[in-house]
């Protein structure tokens, strides 16, 4: 959610930090701030602003020099967006500055205690307690002051701390919220996301929970919050700075929709085994005997990842004949679920840092479960916590609304389903059939995207709707769920998804000319059932937009999608509905890449 950027070296720090904040704008935020200093400075200098990074940049004075600094974009949790509530937060004597991602659960208790001791708080944030606790510590070293403070904290945090008495260092720490170090030549960086670093270095170190680091211009060291040194070897990230540019598109969402054919090709590359009509997934760390002992698969994700998991569960049941289901990780972790040793758990997250998913993984690991991760970001927390898994190789996804990562995740599930199926009872013939279908996907996605102008015209016709209903049956239902979410997220039009079979059990009461219905109608063994549902809607004067493999007589409009194998059709049927959501939002003048109230990487509860 919130974004952290920090730098220590010899360069003028303010332009670097502002550039880094701009690269983190996609995460979602409502205010921003920056603090700088240098070894020769008398203290810390700070500027904060409600609004966008450009509003902060406009407030930064010309003479705002320094060689060390930290900066932040805030997504409000405690206190409304304002200049005062924006990070960084500084102590009363202007000697200590802190930026913080996460939520301090015992902030109210700590605040009352500090106020009783005479401390005056300026903001409504939970973060400000950190500043005052560090400032009041009697420890000689900054690292020890931070460590003492963290012992009092309950909750999640990714923090960066500066102190005017220690201008040669930045101290950072992580517990549940990502912190990434960037290793340069006589300069060091820190950020909450690799996106802020790749312009300057591709050598990174990702902190683990319970780990801290001290950054100096020519060195860094990592250690636990208890003070024990840890060994951190830099790794090279594969993404380059150009991956985060718009590449000639007006928005990141549009760019990422159009990158899907190439992205799907990447997730397939090097994984298909034609000899045995299966796939190579060595990263699963799951041999054939272990795979055959699996009696159930439980998939955990949030939002779009949950919907991808619903599609994945269906493919696993169809191809591997293993009972499978998907559940929101945010619900699973609170319901004291029975953890079965014969169940394979799959955690899904674009960022690999989604807090609800990560917490579910940690609880499952504590109970001895086997957990696989399906994530996009290499070296992310879920990737490190899981027993094995797959990277979806979608490349950087900057728009808050997920498109290409959703598609690549569903393809990754197809690979997992094929792998599990071929270790069990899926025939060579069916394995070959699925592989041929997977290889068709990139070209079919490109073919689908060629219909964009037609879909744009349809979006203009539906943009005035106050609400829309999305329906699908079995394979089509997860597609309807995801399409409904996309429209809500980016256009702010209310949308609801229902199984088509449930129409007559209540939702038909909503049908009227003013409520358009989007019907997912794959050409499979349920085609006539889906046509009957459209008949019910038309009998009540409802408008219908069908997404189908052939023109639908009962629909007012049909978007025709290329046919693949039945099991893989849901992967393609979501593509035109991404475009529908995009062009609806465009017609309504929405901030497409940064929808209101939302954040890309949800690292708080």
QUINOR-V209768 format. One record per pair of residues at least 12 apart in sequence whose C-alpha atoms are under 8 Angstrom apart, sorted by the first residue. I is the first residue (numbers start at 1). J is the second residue. D is the distance in whole Angstrom. If there is no record, write none. Layout:
# QUINOR-V209768
I&J&D ; I&J&D
This chain:
# QUINOR-V209768
1&27&5 ; 1&28&6 ; 1&29&7 ; 1&74&8 ; 1&75&6 ; 1&101&8 ; 1&599&5 ; 1&600&6 ; 1&601&5 ; 1&602&5 ; 1&603&6 ; 1&604&8 ; 2&27&7 ; 2&28&7 ; 2&29&6 ; 2&72&7 ; 2&73&5 ; 2&74&5 ; 2&75&5 ; 2&101&6 ; 3&21&7 ; 3&24&6 ; 3&25&8 ; 3&27&7 ; 3&72&5 ; 3&73&5 ; 3&74&7 ; 3&101&7 ; 3&191&7 ; 3&192&6 ; 3&193&7 ; 4&21&8 ; 4&70&7 ; 4&71&6 ; 4&72&5 ; 4&73&7 ; 4&99&7 ; 4&100&8 ; 4&101&8 ; 4&160&8 ; 4&190&8 ; 4&191&5 ; 4&192&5 ; 4&193&8 ; 5&17&6 ; 5&20&6 ; 5&21&7 ; 5&70&6 ; 5&71&5 ; 5&72&6 ; 5&189&7 ; 5&190&6 ; 5&191&4 ; 5&192&7 ; 5&196&7 ; 6&68&8 ; 6&69&6 ; 6&70&4 ; 6&71&6 ; 6&160&8 ; 6&189&6 ; 6&190&5 ; 6&191&6 ; 7&67&8 ; 7&68&6 ; 7&69&6 ; 7&70&7 ; 7&187&7 ; 7&188&6 ; 7&189&5 ; 7&190&6 ; 8&67&6 ; 8&68&4 ; 8&69&7 ; 8&168&8 ; 8&169&7 ; 8&170&7 ; 8&187&6 ; 8&188&5 ; 8&189&7 ; 8&215&7 ; 8&216&6 ; 8&217&5 ; 9&67&6 ; 9&68&7 ; 9&186&6 ; 9&187&4 ; 9&188&6 ; 9&216&8 ; 9&217&5 ; 9&218&8 ; 10&67&5 ; 10&186&8 ; 10&187&7 ; 10&217&8 ; 11&67&6 ; 12&65&6 ; 12&66&6 ; 12&67&5 ; 13&36&7 ; 13&65&7 ; 13&66&6 ; 13&67&5 ; 13&68&6 ; 13&69&6 ; 14&34&8 ; 14&36&7 ; 14&64&7 ; 14&65&7 ; 14&66&7 ; 14&69&7 ; 17&34&8 ; 17&69&7 ; 17&70&7 ; 17&71&6 ; 18&53&7 ; 18&57&7 ; 18&71&8 ; 19&196&8 ; 20&195&8 ; 20&196&5 ; 20&197&7 ; 21&53&7 ; 21&71&7 ; 21&72&7 ; 21&73&7 ; 21&196&7 ; 22&53&6 ; 23&195&6 ; 23&196&6 ; 23&244&8 ; 24&73&8 ; 24&193&7 ; 24&195&7 ; 24&196&6 ; 25&53&8 ; 25&73&8 ; 25&594&8 ; 26&398&6 ; 26&399&6 ; 26&400&6 ; 26&593&7 ; 26&594&6 ; 26&599&7 ; 26&600&6 ; 27&398&8 ; 27&400&7 ; 27&594&8 ; 27&599&5 ; 27&600&4 ; 27&601&6 ; 28&74&8 ; 28&75&6 ; 28&400&7 ; 28&594&6 ; 28&595&8 ; 28&597&7 ; 28&598&6 ; 28&599&4 ; 28&600&6 ; 29&52&8 ; 29&73&6 ; 29&74&5 ; 29&75&4 ; 29&76&7 ; 29&599&7 ; 30&50&6 ; 30&51&5 ; 30&52&7 ; 30&73&7 ; 30&74&6 ; 30&75&6 ; 30&76&7 ; 30&81&6 ; 31&48&8 ; 31&49&6 ; 31&50&4 ; 31&51&5 ; 31&52&6 ; 31&53&8 ; 31&73&6 ; 31&74&5 ; 31&75&7 ; 31&81&6 ; 31&82&7 ; 31&83&7 ; 31&86&6 ; 31&87&8 ; 32&48&6 ; 32&49&6 ; 32&50&6 ; 32&51&7 ; 32&52&7 ; 32&53&6 ; 32&56&6 ; 32&71&7 ; 32&72&5 ; 32&73&4 ; 32&74&6 ; 32&86&6 ; 32&87&6 ; 33&46&7 ; 33&47&6 ; 33&48&4 ; 33&49&6 ; 33&56&7 ; 33&71&6 ; 33&72&5 ; 33&73&7 ; 33&86&6 ; 33&87&5 ; 33&88&6 ; 34&46&6 ; 34&47&6 ; 34&48&6 ; 34&69&7 ; 34&70&6 ; 34&71&4 ; 34&72&7 ; 34&87&8 ; 34&88&6 ; 35&47&7 ; 35&69&5 ; 35&70&6 ; 35&71&6 ; 35&88&7 ; 35&97&7 ; 36&64&8 ; 36&65&7 ; 36&66&5 ; 36&67&7 ; 36&68&6 ; 36&69&4 ; 36&70&7 ; 37&65&7 ; 37&66&5 ; 37&67&6 ; 37&68&5 ; 37&69&6 ; 37&164&8 ; 37&167&7 ; 38&66&5 ; 38&67&5 ; 38&68&6 ; 38&167&6 ; 38&168&8 ; 39&167&5 ; 39&168&6 ; 41&66&8 ; 42&164&8 ; 43&94&7 ; 43&95&7 ; 43&164&5 ; 44&94&7 ; 44&95&7 ; 44&96&8 ; 44&97&8 ; 44&163&8 ; 44&164&6 ; 45&64&8 ; 46&88&8 ; 47&59&7 ; 47&60&6 ; 48&83&6 ; 48&84&8 ; 48&86&6 ; 48&87&7 ; 48&88&8 ; 49&82&7 ; 49&83&5 ; 49&86&7 ; 50&81&6 ; 50&82&5 ; 50&83&5 ; 50&86&7 ; 53&73&8 ; 68&167&7 ; 68&168&8 ; 68&169&8 ; 69&162&8 ; 70&88&8 ; 70&99&7 ; 70&160&7 ; 70&161&8 ; 70&162&8 ; 71&87&8 ; 71&88&7 ; 71&99&7 ; 72&87&6 ; 72&88&7 ; 72&99&6 ; 73&86&8 ; 73&87&7 ; 74&86&6 ; 74&87&7 ; 75&599&8 ; 77&103&8 ; 77&125&8 ; 78&124&6 ; 78&125&5 ; 78&126&6 ; 79&123&8 ; 79&124&5 ; 79&125&6 ; 84&122&7 ; 84&123&6 ; 85&123&5 ; 85&124&6 ; 85&125&6 ; 87&99&6 ; 87&100&8 ; 88&100&8 ; 89&127&7 ; 89&128&6 ; 89&131&7 ; 90&128&8 ; 90&131&6 ; 91&131&6 ; 91&132&6 ; 91&135&7 ; 95&135&8 ; 95&163&6 ; 95&164&5 ; 95&165&7 ; 96&131&6 ; 96&134&8 ; 96&135&6 ; 96&161&7 ; 96&162&6 ; 96&163&5 ; 96&164&7 ; 97&131&7 ; 97&161&6 ; 97&162&5 ; 97&163&6 ; 98&127&8 ; 98&130&7 ; 98&131&6 ; 98&159&7 ; 98&160&6 ; 98&161&5 ; 98&162&7 ; 99&127&8 ; 99&159&6 ; 99&160&5 ; 99&161&7 ; 100&127&6 ; 100&157&6 ; 100&158&6 ; 100&159&4 ; 100&160&7 ; 101&156&8 ; 101&157&5 ; 101&158&5 ; 101&159&6 ; 101&177&6 ; 102&155&8 ; 102&156&5 ; 102&157&5 ; 102&158&7 ; 102&176&8 ; 102&177&6 ; 102&603&7 ; 102&604&6 ; 103&126&7 ; 103&127&8 ; 103&155&6 ; 103&156&5 ; 103&157&6 ; 103&604&7 ; 104&126&6 ; 104&127&7 ; 104&153&7 ; 104&154&6 ; 104&155&5 ; 104&156&6 ; 104&157&7 ; 105&153&8 ; 105&154&5 ; 105&155&5 ; 105&156&8 ; 106&153&7 ; 106&154&6 ; 106&155&7 ; 107&126&5 ; 107&127&8 ; 107&129&7 ; 107&153&8 ; 108&126&7 ; 110&129&7 ; 111&129&6 ; 114&129&8 ; 114&132&8 ; 119&132&8 ; 130&149&7 ; 133&149&6 ; 134&146&6 ; 134&148&8 ; 134&149&6 ; 137&149&8 ; 142&163&7 ; 142&166&7 ; 142&171&8 ; 143&171&7 ; 143&214&8 ; 146&171&8 ; 147&225&6 ; 147&226&7 ; 150&225&8 ; 155&175&8 ; 156&174&8 ; 156&175&5 ; 156&176&5 ; 156&177&6 ; 156&604&8 ; 157&173&8 ; 157&174&6 ; 157&175&5 ; 157&176&6 ; 157&177&5 ; 158&172&7 ; 158&173&6 ; 158&174&4 ; 158&175&6 ; 158&176&7 ; 158&177&5 ; 158&178&6 ; 158&179&6 ; 158&192&8 ; 159&172&5 ; 159&173&5 ; 159&174&7 ; 159&179&8 ; 160&172&4 ; 160&173&7 ; 168&216&6 ; 168&217&7 ; 169&214&7 ; 169&215&5 ; 169&216&5 ; 169&217&8 ; 170&214&6 ; 170&215&5 ; 170&216&7 ; 171&212&7 ; 171&213&6 ; 171&214&5 ; 171&215&6 ; 172&212&6 ; 172&213&5 ; 172&214&7 ; 173&207&8 ; 173&210&7 ; 173&211&6 ; 173&212&4 ; 173&213&6 ; 173&225&8 ; 174&207&7 ; 174&208&7 ; 174&209&5 ; 174&210&6 ; 174&211&6 ; 174&212&6 ; 175&208&7 ; 175&209&4 ; 175&210&5 ; 175&211&7 ; 176&209&6 ; 176&355&7 ; 176&603&7 ; 177&192&8 ; 177&353&7 ; 177&355&8 ; 177&603&6 ; 177&604&8 ; 178&192&5 ; 178&193&7 ; 178&206&8 ; 178&207&7 ; 178&353&7 ; 178&381&8 ; 179&191&6 ; 179&192&5 ; 179&193&7 ; 179&206&6 ; 179&207&6 ; 180&192&6 ; 180&193&7 ; 180&194&7 ; 180&204&7 ; 180&205&6 ; 180&206&5 ; 180&207&6 ; 181&204&5 ; 181&205&5 ; 181&206&6 ; 181&207&8 ; 182&197&6 ; 182&201&6 ; 182&202&7 ; 182&203&6 ; 182&204&5 ; 182&205&7 ; 183&201&7 ; 183&202&8 ; 183&203&5 ; 183&204&6 ; 183&205&8 ; 183&234&7 ; 184&200&7 ; 184&201&6 ; 184&203&7 ; 185&218&7 ; 186&217&5 ; 186&218&4 ; 186&219&8 ; 187&216&7 ; 187&217&4 ; 187&218&6 ; 188&215&6 ; 188&216&7 ; 188&217&6 ; 188&218&7 ; 188&219&8 ; 188&220&8 ; 189&215&8 ; 195&241&8 ; 195&244&7 ; 198&239&7 ; 198&240&6 ; 198&241&5 ; 199&240&7 ; 199&241&5 ; 202&235&8 ; 202&236&5 ; 202&237&5 ; 202&238&8 ; 202&240&8 ; 203&234&6 ; 203&235&6 ; 203&236&5 ; 203&237&7 ; 204&234&5 ; 204&235&5 ; 204&236&6 ; 204&237&7 ; 205&232&7 ; 205&233&7 ; 205&234&5 ; 205&235&6 ; 206&379&7 ; 206&380&8 ; 208&381&7 ; 210&224&6 ; 210&225&6 ; 211&223&6 ; 211&224&4 ; 211&225&6 ; 212&224&6 ; 212&225&6 ; 237&378&8 ; 239&395&7 ; 239&396&7 ; 243&395&7 ; 243&396&6 ; 244&396&7 ; 244&398&7 ; 251&592&7 ; 251&593&6 ; 252&397&8 ; 252&398&6 ; 252&399&5 ; 252&593&6 ; 253&398&8 ; 253&399&5 ; 253&401&7 ; 253&402&8 ; 253&403&7 ; 253&582&8 ; 253&592&7 ; 253&593&6 ; 254&582&7 ; 256&397&7 ; 256&399&8 ; 256&403&7 ; 256&404&6 ; 257&403&6 ; 257&404&6 ; 257&575&8 ; 257&578&7 ; 257&579&8 ; 258&446&8 ; 258&449&7 ; 259&404&7 ; 260&394&8 ; 260&404&5 ; 260&407&7 ; 260&408&8 ; 260&442&8 ; 260&445&7 ; 261&441&7 ; 261&442&4 ; 261&443&7 ; 261&445&6 ; 261&446&6 ; 262&442&7 ; 263&393&7 ; 263&394&5 ; 263&395&7 ; 263&404&7 ; 263&408&7 ; 264&394&7 ; 264&407&8 ; 264&408&6 ; 264&411&7 ; 264&441&7 ; 264&442&6 ; 265&442&6 ; 266&393&6 ; 266&394&7 ; 267&391&8 ; 267&392&6 ; 267&393&6 ; 267&394&7 ; 267&408&7 ; 267&411&7 ; 267&412&7 ; 268&438&8 ; 272&435&7 ; 274&432&7 ; 276&428&7 ; 277&422&8 ; 277&428&6 ; 277&429&8 ; 277&431&5 ; 277&432&5 ; 277&435&7 ; 278&418&6 ; 278&419&6 ; 278&422&6 ; 278&431&6 ; 278&432&8 ; 278&435&8 ; 279&415&7 ; 279&418&7 ; 279&419&6 ; 280&419&8 ; 281&390&7 ; 281&416&8 ; 281&419&8 ; 283&388&6 ; 283&389&5 ; 283&390&6 ; 284&372&7 ; 284&387&8 ; 284&388&4 ; 284&389&4 ; 284&390&7 ; 285&387&7 ; 285&388&5 ; 285&389&8 ; 286&388&8 ; 288&423&6 ; 291&420&7 ; 291&423&7 ; 292&420&8 ; 292&423&7 ; 292&424&6 ; 293&342&7 ; 294&322&8 ; 294&342&5 ; 294&343&6 ; 294&344&6 ; 295&322&6 ; 295&323&7 ; 295&342&5 ; 295&343&6 ; 295&344&8 ; 296&322&6 ; 296&323&5 ; 296&324&6 ; 296&342&7 ; 296&343&5 ; 296&344&6 ; 297&313&8 ; 297&322&7 ; 297&323&6 ; 297&324&5 ; 297&325&7 ; 297&343&5 ; 297&344&5 ; 297&345&6 ; 297&346&7 ; 298&313&8 ; 298&324&6 ; 298&325&5 ; 298&326&6 ; 298&327&8 ; 298&343&7 ; 298&344&6 ; 298&345&5 ; 298&346&6 ; 299&313&7 ; 299&324&8 ; 299&325&6 ; 299&326&4 ; 299&327&6 ; 299&345&6 ; 299&346&5 ; 299&347&6 ; 299&348&7 ; 300&326&6 ; 300&327&5 ; 300&328&6 ; 300&329&5 ; 300&332&8 ; 300&345&7 ; 300&346&6 ; 300&347&5 ; 300&348&6 ; 300&357&7 ; 301&326&8 ; 301&327&7 ; 301&328&5 ; 301&329&5 ; 301&330&8 ; 301&347&6 ; 301&348&5 ; 301&349&6 ; 301&357&6 ; 302&328&5 ; 302&329&6 ; 302&330&7 ; 302&348&8 ; 302&349&8 ; 302&356&8 ; 302&357&7 ; 303&328&8 ; 303&485&8 ; 304&402&7 ; 304&406&7 ; 304&482&6 ; 304&485&8 ; 305&348&6 ; 305&349&6 ; 305&350&7 ; 305&406&7 ; 305&409&8 ; 306&326&7 ; 306&327&7 ; 306&328&6 ; 306&348&7 ; 307&478&6 ; 307&479&8 ; 307&481&7 ; 307&482&6 ; 308&406&6 ; 308&407&8 ; 308&409&6 ; 308&410&5 ; 308&478&8 ; 309&325&8 ; 309&326&6 ; 309&348&7 ; 309&410&7 ; 309&413&8 ; 310&325&7 ; 310&326&5 ; 310&327&8 ; 310&478&6 ; 311&410&7 ; 311&413&8 ; 311&475&7 ; 311&478&6 ; 311&479&8 ; 311&570&7 ; 312&410&6 ; 312&413&5 ; 312&414&7 ; 312&417&8 ; 313&325&5 ; 313&326&6 ; 314&475&7 ; 315&413&7 ; 315&414&6 ; 315&417&6 ; 315&567&6 ; 316&413&8 ; 316&414&8 ; 316&416&8 ; 316&417&4 ; 316&418&8 ; 316&420&8 ; 316&421&8 ; 317&417&8 ; 318&567&8 ; 319&417&6 ; 319&418&6 ; 319&420&8 ; 319&421&5 ; 319&426&6 ; 320&417&6 ; 320&418&7 ; 320&420&6 ; 320&421&4 ; 320&422&7 ; 320&424&7 ; 320&425&7 ; 320&426&7 ; 321&421&7 ; 329&356&6 ; 329&357&5 ; 329&360&6 ; 330&356&5 ; 330&357&7 ; 330&360&8 ; 332&360&7 ; 333&356&8 ; 333&359&7 ; 333&360&5 ; 333&363&7 ; 339&364&7 ; 339&367&7 ; 339&369&7 ; 340&369&7 ; 341&368&7 ; 341&369&6 ; 341&370&8 ; 343&369&8 ; 343&370&8 ; 344&369&7 ; 344&370&6 ; 344&371&6 ; 344&372&8 ; 345&369&7 ; 345&370&6 ; 345&371&5 ; 345&372&6 ; 346&371&6 ; 346&372&5 ; 346&373&6 ; 346&374&7 ; 347&361&7 ; 347&371&7 ; 347&372&6 ; 347&373&5 ; 347&374&6 ; 347&382&8 ; 348&373&6 ; 348&374&5 ; 348&375&6 ; 349&373&8 ; 349&374&7 ; 349&375&5 ; 349&376&7 ; 349&382&8 ; 350&375&5 ; 350&376&5 ; 350&377&7 ; 350&405&7 ; 351&375&7 ; 351&376&6 ; 351&377&6 ; 351&380&7 ; 351&601&6 ; 352&375&5 ; 352&376&7 ; 352&377&6 ; 352&380&5 ; 352&381&6 ; 352&382&5 ; 352&383&6 ; 353&380&6 ; 353&381&6 ; 353&382&6 ; 353&601&7 ; 353&602&8 ; 353&603&6 ; 354&601&6 ; 354&602&5 ; 354&603&5 ; 354&604&8 ; 355&602&7 ; 355&603&5 ; 355&604&6 ; 355&605&6 ; 356&603&8 ; 356&604&8 ; 356&605&6 ; 357&382&8 ; 358&381&7 ; 358&382&6 ; 361&382&7 ; 361&385&7 ; 361&386&7 ; 362&385&7 ; 370&386&8 ; 370&387&6 ; 371&386&5 ; 371&387&6 ; 371&388&7 ; 372&386&5 ; 372&387&6 ; 372&388&5 ; 372&389&5 ; 372&390&8 ; 373&386&6 ; 373&387&8 ; 373&388&6 ; 373&389&5 ; 373&390&6 ; 374&389&6 ; 374&390&5 ; 374&391&6 ; 374&392&7 ; 374&409&7 ; 374&412&8 ; 375&390&7 ; 375&391&5 ; 375&392&6 ; 375&409&8 ; 376&391&5 ; 376&392&5 ; 376&393&6 ; 376&394&6 ; 376&395&7 ; 376&405&7 ; 377&391&7 ; 378&391&7 ; 390&412&7 ; 392&405&7 ; 392&408&6 ; 392&409&6 ; 392&412&6 ; 393&408&7 ; 394&408&6 ; 398&593&8 ; 398&600&8 ; 399&592&8 ; 399&593&5 ; 399&594&7 ; 399&600&7 ; 400&593&6 ; 400&594&6 ; 400&595&7 ; 400&598&7 ; 400&599&6 ; 400&600&4 ; 401&486&7 ; 401&489&7 ; 401&490&7 ; 401&593&7 ; 401&600&7 ; 403&578&7 ; 407&571&6 ; 410&571&6 ; 411&438&8 ; 411&571&7 ; 414&568&8 ; 418&431&7 ; 418&434&8 ; 433&565&8 ; 434&565&7 ; 434&568&8 ; 437&564&6 ; 437&565&6 ; 437&568&7 ; 438&568&8 ; 440&564&8 ; 441&564&8 ; 441&572&8 ; 444&562&6 ; 444&572&8 ; 445&572&7 ; 445&575&7 ; 447&562&8 ; 448&561&7 ; 448&562&7 ; 448&575&7 ; 448&576&7 ; 449&575&8 ; 449&576&7 ; 452&576&8 ; 452&579&7 ; 455&559&8 ; 455&576&7 ; 455&579&7 ; 455&580&6 ; 455&583&8 ; 456&579&8 ; 456&580&7 ; 456&583&5 ; 456&584&8 ; 458&580&8 ; 459&580&6 ; 459&581&8 ; 459&583&6 ; 459&584&5 ; 459&587&8 ; 460&583&7 ; 460&584&6 ; 460&587&6 ; 462&516&8 ; 462&584&7 ; 463&584&5 ; 463&585&8 ; 463&587&7 ; 463&588&7 ; 465&493&7 ; 465&514&7 ; 465&515&7 ; 465&516&7 ; 466&493&6 ; 466&494&6 ; 466&515&8 ; 467&493&6 ; 467&494&5 ; 467&495&5 ; 467&496&8 ; 467&515&6 ; 467&516&8 ; 468&493&8 ; 468&494&7 ; 468&495&5 ; 468&496&7 ; 468&515&6 ; 468&516&5 ; 468&517&6 ; 468&518&7 ; 469&484&8 ; 469&495&6 ; 469&496&5 ; 469&497&6 ; 469&498&8 ; 469&515&7 ; 469&516&6 ; 469&517&5 ; 469&518&6 ; 470&483&7 ; 470&484&6 ; 470&495&7 ; 470&496&6 ; 470&497&5 ; 470&498&6 ; 470&517&6 ; 470&518&5 ; 470&519&6 ; 470&520&8 ; 471&497&6 ; 471&498&5 ; 471&499&5 ; 471&500&5 ; 471&517&7 ; 471&518&6 ; 471&519&5 ; 471&520&6 ; 472&498&7 ; 472&499&5 ; 472&500&5 ; 472&519&6 ; 472&520&5 ; 472&521&7 ; 472&530&8 ; 473&499&5 ; 473&500&5 ; 473&501&7 ; 473&520&8 ; 473&526&8 ; 473&530&7 ; 474&499&8 ; 475&567&8 ; 475&570&6 ; 476&520&5 ; 476&521&7 ; 476&522&7 ; 476&570&6 ; 477&497&8 ; 477&498&7 ; 477&499&6 ; 477&500&8 ; 477&520&8 ; 479&520&7 ; 479&570&6 ; 479&573&7 ; 479&574&6 ; 480&497&6 ; 480&498&8 ; 480&518&8 ; 480&519&8 ; 480&520&7 ; 481&496&8 ; 481&497&5 ; 481&498&8 ; 482&574&8 ; 483&574&7 ; 483&577&6 ; 483&578&7 ; 483&581&8 ; 484&496&6 ; 484&497&6 ; 486&578&7 ; 486&581&6 ; 487&580&8 ; 487&581&5 ; 487&582&8 ; 487&584&8 ; 487&585&8 ; 489&595&7 ; 490&581&7 ; 490&582&7 ; 490&585&6 ; 490&590&7 ; 490&591&8 ; 490&592&6 ; 490&595&6 ; 491&581&7 ; 491&582&8 ; 491&584&6 ; 491&585&4 ; 491&586&8 ; 491&588&7 ; 491&590&6 ; 491&592&8 ; 492&585&8 ; 500&530&7 ; 500&533&6 ; 501&533&7 ; 503&533&7 ; 508&537&7 ; 511&537&7 ; 511&540&6 ; 511&541&8 ; 511&542&6 ; 512&540&6 ; 512&541&6 ; 512&542&5 ; 512&543&8 ; 513&541&6 ; 513&542&5 ; 513&543&6 ; 514&542&8 ; 514&543&8 ; 515&542&7 ; 515&543&7 ; 516&542&6 ; 516&543&5 ; 516&544&6 ; 516&545&7 ; 517&542&7 ; 517&543&6 ; 517&544&5 ; 517&545&6 ; 518&544&6 ; 518&545&5 ; 518&546&6 ; 518&547&7 ; 519&534&8 ; 519&544&7 ; 519&545&6 ; 519&546&5 ; 519&547&6 ; 520&546&6 ; 520&547&5 ; 520&548&6 ; 520&573&8 ; 521&546&7 ; 521&547&6 ; 521&548&5 ; 521&549&7 ; 522&547&8 ; 522&548&5 ; 522&549&6 ; 522&566&8 ; 522&569&7 ; 523&548&7 ; 523&549&6 ; 523&550&8 ; 523&563&8 ; 523&566&8 ; 524&566&6 ; 531&554&8 ; 534&554&6 ; 534&555&7 ; 535&554&7 ; 538&554&7 ; 543&555&7 ; 543&556&6 ; 544&556&5 ; 544&557&7 ; 545&557&5 ; 545&558&6 ; 545&559&8 ; 546&558&5 ; 546&559&6 ; 547&559&5 ; 547&560&6 ; 547&561&7 ; 547&573&7 ; 548&560&5 ; 548&561&6 ; 548&573&8 ; 549&561&5 ; 549&562&6 ; 549&563&6 ; 559&576&8 ; 561&573&7
